[in-house]
Amino acid sequence: MNRFTHAGIVPRVIDIPAALAASLTHVHGPAGRAFLTALPRLAAYHLDRWNLRPDGPPMHGRCALVLPVARADGTPAALKLQNPDEETEGEPTALRAWAGDGAVRLLDHDPATGTLLLERLDPARLLAHDPDDHRVVLVIARLLAHLTARPAPPDLRRTLGAVAQDLLDRTPRALSRVPDPATRRLLADCAAAVREVAAEPGDRLLHWDLHDENVLGAARAPWLAIDPKPLAGDPGFDLWPALVNRFDPEDVRWRFDAMTEALTLDRDRARSWTLARLLQTCLWSVESEHEIEEEWLEAGRRLRG
Protein backbone atom coordinates (compact mmCIF):
# COMPACT_ATOMS: atom_id res chain seq x y z
CA MET A 1 0.00 0.00 0.00
CA ASN A 2 1.40 3.41 -0.96
CA ARG A 3 2.03 5.86 1.84
CA PHE A 4 -0.55 8.31 0.55
CA THR A 5 -3.33 5.69 0.71
CA HIS A 6 -2.71 4.87 4.37
CA ALA A 7 -6.02 4.54 6.21
CA GLY A 8 -4.92 7.02 8.87
CA ILE A 9 -4.83 9.92 6.42
CA VAL A 10 -8.16 11.64 5.87
CA PRO A 11 -8.26 13.34 2.46
CA ARG A 12 -8.89 17.06 2.48
CA VAL A 13 -11.38 18.34 -0.04
CA ILE A 14 -9.75 19.28 -3.36
CA ASP A 15 -11.40 20.22 -6.61
CA ILE A 16 -10.28 18.12 -9.55
CA PRO A 17 -10.94 20.04 -12.78
CA ALA A 18 -13.27 18.23 -15.16
CA ALA A 19 -10.85 18.62 -18.07
CA LEU A 20 -8.07 16.91 -16.12
CA ALA A 21 -10.42 14.11 -15.06
CA ALA A 22 -11.44 13.60 -18.69
CA SER A 23 -7.83 13.53 -19.87
CA LEU A 24 -6.77 11.04 -17.21
CA THR A 25 -9.81 8.87 -17.87
CA HIS A 26 -9.94 8.84 -21.66
CA VAL A 27 -6.35 9.49 -22.76
CA HIS A 28 -4.18 7.86 -20.14
CA GLY A 29 -6.13 4.64 -19.74
CA PRO A 30 -6.16 2.44 -16.62
CA ALA A 31 -3.08 4.13 -15.13
CA GLY A 32 -4.74 7.53 -15.51
CA ARG A 33 -7.96 6.33 -13.92
CA ALA A 34 -6.07 4.82 -10.98
CA PHE A 35 -4.17 8.07 -10.50
CA LEU A 36 -7.40 10.07 -10.62
CA THR A 37 -8.89 7.86 -7.90
CA ALA A 38 -5.79 8.28 -5.74
CA LEU A 39 -5.51 12.06 -6.19
CA PRO A 40 -7.47 13.18 -3.07
CA ARG A 41 -5.41 11.00 -0.74
CA LEU A 42 -2.20 11.85 -2.56
CA ALA A 43 -2.91 15.57 -2.11
CA ALA A 44 -3.86 15.11 1.54
CA TYR A 45 -0.70 13.17 2.28
CA HIS A 46 1.61 15.83 0.86
CA LEU A 47 -0.30 18.75 2.35
CA ASP A 48 0.23 17.12 5.74
CA ARG A 49 3.76 15.90 5.07
CA TRP A 50 5.10 19.30 4.00
CA ASN A 51 2.83 21.33 6.30
CA LEU A 52 1.06 23.14 3.48
CA ARG A 53 -2.29 24.84 3.25
CA PRO A 54 -4.29 25.32 0.04
CA ASP A 55 -3.99 28.88 -1.24
CA GLY A 56 -6.04 29.24 -4.39
CA PRO A 57 -7.93 27.36 -7.10
CA PRO A 58 -6.22 24.33 -8.66
CA MET A 59 -4.54 24.42 -12.05
CA HIS A 60 -3.78 21.55 -14.39
CA GLY A 61 -2.23 20.33 -17.59
CA ARG A 62 -3.12 17.13 -19.42
CA CYS A 63 -1.90 14.78 -16.70
CA ALA A 64 -0.93 16.81 -13.60
CA LEU A 65 -2.81 18.72 -10.92
CA VAL A 66 -1.12 21.82 -9.49
CA LEU A 67 -2.36 23.18 -6.17
CA PRO A 68 -1.35 26.70 -5.10
CA VAL A 69 -0.25 26.34 -1.47
CA ALA A 70 1.40 28.28 1.33
CA ARG A 71 4.24 26.81 3.39
CA ALA A 72 4.31 26.97 7.17
CA ASP A 73 6.14 30.32 7.08
CA GLY A 74 3.61 31.75 4.59
CA THR A 75 5.85 31.41 1.52
CA PRO A 76 3.74 30.76 -1.58
CA ALA A 77 4.49 27.52 -3.43
CA ALA A 78 2.87 25.07 -5.85
CA LEU A 79 2.21 21.38 -5.21
CA LYS A 80 2.43 19.39 -8.44
CA LEU A 81 0.75 15.98 -8.33
CA GLN A 82 1.42 13.75 -11.31
CA ASN A 83 1.49 10.14 -12.37
CA PRO A 84 5.22 9.47 -12.90
CA ASP A 85 6.27 7.90 -16.18
CA GLU A 86 9.35 7.66 -18.39
CA GLU A 87 9.05 11.29 -19.48
CA THR A 88 8.40 12.89 -16.08
CA GLU A 89 10.78 10.86 -13.91
CA GLY A 90 13.72 13.09 -14.83
CA GLU A 91 11.90 16.34 -13.99
CA PRO A 92 13.38 16.79 -10.48
CA THR A 93 16.85 15.94 -11.82
CA ALA A 94 16.61 18.67 -14.45
CA LEU A 95 15.13 21.26 -12.09
CA ARG A 96 17.90 20.64 -9.57
CA ALA A 97 20.50 21.05 -12.32
CA TRP A 98 19.00 24.34 -13.50
CA ALA A 99 18.60 25.47 -9.86
CA GLY A 100 16.10 28.17 -10.79
CA ASP A 101 18.31 29.62 -13.54
CA GLY A 102 15.83 29.92 -16.40
CA ALA A 103 13.38 27.46 -14.88
CA VAL A 104 11.04 27.14 -11.91
CA ARG A 105 12.77 26.26 -8.63
CA LEU A 106 12.30 22.83 -7.09
CA LEU A 107 11.68 23.13 -3.32
CA ASP A 108 11.07 19.48 -2.45
CA HIS A 109 10.40 16.14 -4.12
CA ASP A 110 8.86 12.81 -3.16
CA PRO A 111 10.54 10.11 -5.30
CA ALA A 112 7.97 7.47 -4.33
CA THR A 113 5.06 9.32 -5.97
CA GLY A 114 6.75 11.83 -8.30
CA THR A 115 5.14 14.72 -6.39
CA LEU A 116 6.96 18.05 -6.61
CA LEU A 117 6.88 21.13 -4.41
CA LEU A 118 7.76 24.11 -6.61
CA GLU A 119 8.13 27.83 -6.25
CA ARG A 120 4.94 29.61 -7.21
CA LEU A 121 5.11 31.56 -10.44
CA ASP A 122 2.52 34.03 -11.71
CA PRO A 123 -0.17 32.16 -13.71
CA ALA A 124 -1.49 35.47 -15.00
CA ARG A 125 1.86 36.07 -16.74
CA LEU A 126 1.66 33.21 -19.22
CA LEU A 127 3.64 33.57 -22.44
CA ALA A 128 0.64 32.16 -24.29
CA HIS A 129 -1.16 35.44 -23.56
CA ASP A 130 1.26 37.38 -25.79
CA PRO A 131 -0.41 37.87 -29.19
CA ASP A 132 2.87 38.42 -31.06
CA ASP A 133 3.95 35.05 -32.49
CA HIS A 134 7.46 36.17 -33.36
CA ARG A 135 8.07 37.65 -29.92
CA VAL A 136 6.88 34.40 -28.35
CA VAL A 137 9.24 32.31 -30.50
CA LEU A 138 12.19 34.54 -29.62
CA VAL A 139 11.44 34.28 -25.88
CA ILE A 140 11.36 30.49 -26.20
CA ALA A 141 14.54 30.48 -28.27
CA ARG A 142 16.44 32.55 -25.70
CA LEU A 143 15.23 30.31 -22.88
CA LEU A 144 16.27 27.20 -24.79
CA ALA A 145 19.68 28.67 -25.53
CA HIS A 146 20.16 29.24 -21.81
CA LEU A 147 18.75 25.94 -20.58
CA THR A 148 20.52 23.72 -23.11
CA ALA A 149 23.89 25.36 -22.49
CA ARG A 150 24.18 23.07 -19.46
CA PRO A 151 25.35 19.45 -19.88
CA ALA A 152 22.84 16.85 -18.77
CA PRO A 153 23.45 15.46 -15.26
CA PRO A 154 25.01 11.97 -15.29
CA ASP A 155 21.98 10.50 -13.50
CA LEU A 156 19.51 11.62 -16.16
CA ARG A 157 18.54 8.26 -17.63
CA ARG A 158 16.57 9.33 -20.69
CA THR A 159 18.88 9.97 -23.66
CA LEU A 160 18.36 11.08 -27.23
CA GLY A 161 20.57 8.25 -28.44
CA ALA A 162 18.13 5.69 -27.05
CA VAL A 163 15.13 7.68 -28.33
CA ALA A 164 16.60 7.83 -31.85
CA GLN A 165 17.28 4.10 -31.99
CA ASP A 166 13.79 3.38 -30.73
CA LEU A 167 12.30 5.57 -33.47
CA LEU A 168 14.29 3.76 -36.15
CA ASP A 169 13.25 0.37 -34.77
CA ARG A 170 9.55 1.30 -34.80
CA THR A 171 9.43 3.04 -38.16
CA PRO A 172 9.17 0.07 -40.58
CA ARG A 173 6.07 -1.40 -38.90
CA ALA A 174 4.46 2.03 -38.55
CA LEU A 175 5.03 2.87 -42.23
CA SER A 176 3.19 -0.29 -43.22
CA ARG A 177 0.12 1.12 -41.44
CA VAL A 178 0.17 4.54 -43.17
CA PRO A 179 -2.14 4.43 -46.21
CA ASP A 180 -1.11 7.70 -47.87
CA PRO A 181 2.01 7.31 -50.08
CA ALA A 182 3.09 10.94 -49.66
CA THR A 183 2.94 10.67 -45.88
CA ARG A 184 4.91 7.41 -46.01
CA ARG A 185 7.60 9.11 -48.09
CA LEU A 186 7.80 12.04 -45.69
CA LEU A 187 8.16 9.76 -42.66
CA ALA A 188 10.73 7.65 -44.49
CA ASP A 189 12.68 10.85 -45.18
CA CYS A 190 12.46 11.71 -41.47
CA ALA A 191 13.88 8.30 -40.58
CA ALA A 192 16.71 8.83 -43.08
CA ALA A 193 17.47 12.18 -41.44
CA VAL A 194 17.59 10.50 -38.02
CA ARG A 195 20.08 7.91 -39.31
CA GLU A 196 22.38 10.72 -40.42
CA VAL A 197 22.74 12.12 -36.90
CA ALA A 198 21.95 9.18 -34.60
CA ALA A 199 25.62 8.38 -33.97
CA GLU A 200 26.11 11.83 -32.35
CA PRO A 201 23.02 12.42 -30.21
CA GLY A 202 24.55 15.14 -28.00
CA ASP A 203 24.82 15.58 -24.25
CA ARG A 204 22.97 18.82 -23.39
CA LEU A 205 20.14 19.05 -20.87
CA LEU A 206 16.97 19.31 -22.99
CA HIS A 207 13.54 20.48 -21.88
CA TRP A 208 11.67 18.63 -24.69
CA ASP A 209 8.34 20.44 -24.30
CA LEU A 210 9.03 24.18 -24.22
CA HIS A 211 6.06 25.99 -25.76
CA ASP A 212 4.14 29.14 -24.88
CA GLU A 213 2.01 27.48 -22.19
CA ASN A 214 5.10 26.17 -20.40
CA VAL A 215 6.62 29.62 -19.89
CA LEU A 216 5.50 31.82 -16.99
CA GLY A 217 6.65 35.06 -15.46
CA ALA A 218 7.75 35.67 -11.88
CA ALA A 219 8.88 38.54 -9.70
CA ARG A 220 12.49 37.37 -9.95
CA ALA A 221 12.63 36.82 -13.73
CA PRO A 222 10.64 37.92 -16.79
CA TRP A 223 10.19 34.34 -18.04
CA LEU A 224 10.84 30.90 -16.56
CA ALA A 225 10.32 27.42 -18.00
CA ILE A 226 8.08 24.86 -16.33
CA ASP A 227 7.10 21.24 -16.88
CA PRO A 228 10.23 19.76 -18.50
CA LYS A 229 10.25 16.22 -19.87
CA PRO A 230 14.04 16.17 -19.85
CA LEU A 231 16.57 14.08 -21.70
CA ALA A 232 20.22 14.32 -22.64
CA GLY A 233 20.81 15.21 -26.27
CA ASP A 234 21.21 17.70 -29.10
CA PRO A 235 19.35 21.04 -28.66
CA GLY A 236 17.98 20.71 -32.19
CA PHE A 237 15.55 18.17 -30.76
CA ASP A 238 13.98 20.94 -28.65
CA LEU A 239 12.79 23.21 -31.48
CA TRP A 240 9.67 21.36 -32.57
CA PRO A 241 7.04 22.69 -30.09
CA ALA A 242 7.68 26.33 -31.03
CA LEU A 243 7.42 25.44 -34.72
CA VAL A 244 3.97 23.87 -34.53
CA ASN A 245 2.21 25.68 -31.70
CA ARG A 246 0.19 28.65 -33.01
CA PHE A 247 0.85 27.00 -36.34
CA ASP A 248 1.38 29.20 -39.37
CA PRO A 249 2.74 27.38 -42.43
CA GLU A 250 4.24 30.58 -43.83
CA ASP A 251 6.15 31.09 -40.57
CA VAL A 252 7.83 27.68 -40.21
CA ARG A 253 11.05 28.68 -41.94
CA TRP A 254 11.31 31.99 -40.08
CA ARG A 255 10.85 30.28 -36.73
CA PHE A 256 13.37 27.57 -37.55
CA ASP A 257 15.96 30.13 -38.70
CA ALA A 258 15.36 32.38 -35.67
CA MET A 259 15.76 29.53 -33.21
CA THR A 260 18.82 27.98 -34.82
CA GLU A 261 20.44 31.41 -34.83
CA ALA A 262 19.58 32.08 -31.17
CA LEU A 263 20.93 28.67 -30.13
CA THR A 264 23.90 28.90 -32.57
CA LEU A 265 23.04 25.48 -34.00
CA ASP A 266 24.24 23.84 -37.18
CA ARG A 267 21.16 24.17 -39.40
CA ASP A 268 21.50 20.78 -41.10
CA ARG A 269 21.83 18.90 -37.82
CA ALA A 270 19.01 20.92 -36.26
CA ARG A 271 16.82 20.13 -39.26
CA SER A 272 17.52 16.41 -38.87
CA TRP A 273 16.70 16.42 -35.17
CA THR A 274 13.56 18.47 -35.82
CA LEU A 275 12.44 15.88 -38.37
CA ALA A 276 13.12 13.28 -35.67
CA ARG A 277 10.53 15.05 -33.51
CA LEU A 278 8.06 14.95 -36.38
CA LEU A 279 8.71 11.24 -36.74
CA GLN A 280 8.23 10.74 -33.00
CA THR A 281 4.86 12.49 -32.92
CA CYS A 282 3.65 10.70 -36.03
CA LEU A 283 4.64 7.28 -34.73
CA TRP A 284 2.66 7.92 -31.56
CA SER A 285 -0.39 8.78 -33.68
CA VAL A 286 -0.06 5.74 -35.93
CA GLU A 287 0.51 3.34 -33.06
CA SER A 288 -2.46 4.71 -31.11
CA GLU A 289 -4.63 4.59 -34.27
CA HIS A 290 -5.13 8.35 -34.38
CA GLU A 291 -5.01 10.58 -37.44
CA ILE A 292 -1.68 12.32 -38.01
CA GLU A 293 -2.15 16.07 -37.67
CA GLU A 294 -1.94 17.78 -41.05
CA GLU A 295 -0.14 20.73 -39.43
CA TRP A 296 2.71 18.43 -38.38
CA LEU A 297 3.04 17.06 -41.90
CA GLU A 298 2.99 20.52 -43.44
CA ALA A 299 5.73 21.69 -41.05
CA GLY A 300 7.79 18.67 -42.07
CA ARG A 301 7.26 19.32 -45.76
CA ARG A 302 8.41 22.89 -45.40
CA LEU A 303 11.50 21.87 -43.45
CA ARG A 304 12.33 19.00 -45.78
CA GLY A 305 11.83 21.07 -48.92
N, C-alpha and C positions, 0 to 999 in steps of 0.2 A: 504493500500500500504506500503510495507517495505521501510525503510529509504533508502536503497541502490538503489531502483528503482525510486527515486524521479526525476521528469522531469528536475529539475535544475542541475542535475549532468551529465556531459558529460563523457561517458566512455573513458578512455585512451586505447590505443591499447595494447592488451596483446595477446601473443601466447598461445593458448590452445593445448597442445600436442594431436596428433591424438589418441594415445593409451588411454589417459584419456577420451577423447570424446567418444570413442568406449565403454569403460567400463561403463561410466555413461549412455549411450544410451541403451546398450544391456543387461547389468547386473542389473542395479539399477532401471530400469523401468521408469514410469512416473515421479517419484520424481527426479531421476537422470537427466532426460531430462529437467525438469524445472530448476534444479540447473545449468545445463550446459548453458541454455539460459540466466540465471541471472548472470553468472560469470563475464562478462565484467563490468557490472555496480557495482557488489559487489566489485570487485577489485578497481575500480575507487573511490568508496565511501571510502574505508579504506585507500587507498593511500592519499586521501585528508584529511581524518579525523585525521590520525596519522602523517601527514606531511612527507610522505615517497616518495622516488624516486626509480624506478626500477634500479637494480644493477646486472643484469646478466640474463641468460636464465632460464626459468621456469623449475621446477622439479615437479614430481607428483608420487602419488601412484595409487591405484585402484579407489579412490573416492575423493582425495584431490589435489588441485593445490597449490604448494609452490613457491612463488615469492621471489627471493633474492632482498632485498631492503636495502637502506641506510636511517637512521634516519636524522633528521634535523642537528644534530651535526656531521654527518658522520659515526656514529657507524653502522657497518653492522648488519643486522637482517634478519629475514625470515617471510614473511606473508603467513600464512596457511589458505586457503579458503576451507571450507568443508561443506557438507550438514549434519547438526547435526542429530544424531539419538540416539537410546538408548545406543549404545556402545560408541559413541564419547562425549556424553554430560558431562561425568565425567572427561574428559581430563584436563581441566583447574584446577579442584579440585585436581587431583593427582599431576600435575606439581607444583602447589603452595605448596603442602605438601612436595614434594621432594626438592623444592627450589634450584634446580640446583645440588643437591648432588646425582650424579649418573644418572641424566637425564638432558635433555635440559632445559634451563631456560625459563619460561614464562615471557614476558615483558609487555603484555597487552592482553585484552580479550574483545570481544564484545558478551555478552550473547544472544543478539537478533538474531544473525546470526551464532554463533559458531566460528567466525573468531578469529584466534590466531596470536599474534605477538610474535615471538620466537627469542632467540639468534641464530645467524648463526653459524652452525657447518661447518666442512670441508667435502663436499660431495665426495672429492677424497679419504678421509680416511674412507671408508666403510668396515665394518667387512666382508662383503660378498666377498671382494677382496682377503681375506686371503685363500690360497689354503689348509691349514692344518685343516681338519675337527675337530680333537680333540682339537686343540688350540681354534678354534671358539667356540666349546661347553663349554670349560672351561671359556672363557671370558664371555659368556652369563650366566653361572652358578654363577660366582662371582658377576656379576651385579644383578642378581635376588636375591642372598643372601643379598646384600646390600639394594636393593629397598624394598623387602618384610619384612625386619626387622622392618619397620615402621607400626604402626597400621593404619588402614584406617580412614580417617577423618569422623566424625559423619555425615557430609552432603553428603557423597558419597552414592547415592541411590541404585546403582546396587550391589547386594549381591549374593554370591555363594549359600546361602541357598535358595533364590528364584530361581536361575538358576537350581539347583539340582531338586527342586520340579517340575519345568516346564519340565525338561527332563523326569522325571518319568511319568508325566501326558501324555506326547506326545508319549512315547515309544510303548504302545500297538497298537495304530493305525498304527504307522510307520512300526512295525514288520509285520503287515498283508499285507504290500505292498512290502516286500522284498521276492523275489522268491527263492533265494538260501538258503537251510536249514542251511548250515554251517555259513553263514553270519548272519542268524537269531539267531542262537545259540550264536555266538560271541556277538552280540548286547544285547541279553538277559543277558549274563554274565556281560556285562558292566553295565546294569541297576541294576543287583544284587549287584555289587560292589558299585554303587552309594548309594543304600539303606543302605549299611553297615556304611557309613560315613556321610550321609545326616544330621543326628541330630547334628553333630559338624562341621559346615562348615568353621569355622575359622574367623579371624577378621583382617588379614594383608592386606596391600595395594598391590594389584596385578596389574601387567602390562597387562597380558593376551596375548600379541602378540609379545613377545620378540624373534626375530629371527635375522639372520645375516644382513638382510637389514634394520633392525630398530636399528642398533648400528653404531654410527659415532664417529670419533675422533674430538678433538678440541685442541686449544692451551692450555687450562686450565686443560684438563684431557685426558688420553689416549683413553677412550671409554665412551660414554654417550648414554643412551637410548632415543629413540624418539617414537612418535606415540602410546602412551598407549591407551588401551581400558579398563580402570580400573574397578575393582570391589573389594569388601571386601571379603576375604576368605582365604582358606588354600593355602600356596605356592605350594603344589603339583599340583594344577590346572594350574600352569604356566610352566610346563616342556614340554608340548606337542610340541610346535613349534620347539624346538631344537632337538627333537627326529625324526621329519619327514622331516624337511628341509635338503637338500643334502642327501636324504635318502639312507641309506646303511643297509640292513636287518641284516648283521652280526655285526653291530655297535650299534643296539638298546639297548642291555643290558649294554654295556659299557657306553653309554651316560646316561642312566637312573641311573646307579650306581654312575657315576661321579657327576651328578647333585644332587642326594639325599645326597651324602657325603658333597658336597660344601655347601648345604643349611641346613645340619644337620637335615634331615627329617626322620621321621619314614617311612621305605620303604613300608610297607603294606598300610599305609594310602596314601602315595604318589602314589602308584600303582593304588589304587582305584580312586583317583582324576584324574589321567592320563587317565584311562579308561573312566571316565566321559567326558573328552575332546574328546576322540574318539567317544563316543556316540553322543556328541553334533554335531560334524562335519558330522557324518553319517546321523543324523536326518535332518540336513539342506539339504543334498543331496537328500534324499528320498522325502522330502516334496516339493522340487523344481523340482522333476522328473529328477535328474541328476544321472549318474552312481557314485557309491561309489568308491573312489580311492583305487586301490588294495594295494598301499603302506600303506595307513592308516590301512587296515585290517591286513596286514602282521605285522605291528608294534604292533597292538593289540594282535595278536596271540602270538608273542614273549614275550610280557609282561604278558599275561595271563598264558602262559605255563611255 
